[in-house]
Amino acid sequence: MPIFSRLIYYAVRWAARKGLREEGDEAASSEGERAKEAARKTGIRGETYAYWYLRRQGYIFIARNFSPRSSKGELDMVGYDGPTLAFVEVRTRTLRGDGLSALPELSVTEGKQHVLVRTAVHFLAEWHVKECPVRFDVLAIDNAPGQAPVVRLHKDAFSPQM
């Protein structure tokens, strides 16, 4: 399976060699709906890129885009990295030409961390996961138009505090 994951990752990486946006996805801030749709598409492409990147790193995923029935929140990816169950939050940010874009990992605020931890608790209960070590990872993707994405994986990015 690692060979397959590696091949798919390289195919996805080749497709993203000029960025994660499609031609025509340029959205002006005054066109709110087009901007939201372009951001959503970029986020989906970023999650797909992250999935294959992490598969190449040896993660074995058991869920994607998990939303509990009883509360708000979403887990982008849930998978095992060895014996550890990792809840992965993917953040994709398109870099602007002026160079003033912030790091995507900084957008995982304390409030977002609280929602992720609460959602992870729901996941563990719904999926009847037995005792195992868990951690929260953040995968940040810098998307510069015309360039391949730059990926940073922060394992154990924050500790669950409720």
Secondary structure, DSSP 8 states (H G I E B T S, - for coil): -HHHHHHHHHHHHHHTTT-SS-TT----TT-HHHHHHHHHHHHHHHHHHHHHHHHHTT-EEEEEEE--SSSS--EEEEEEETTEEEEEEEEEEE--TTS----GGGG--HHHHHHHHHHHHHHHHHTT--S--EEEEEEEEEE-TTS--EEEEEEEEE----
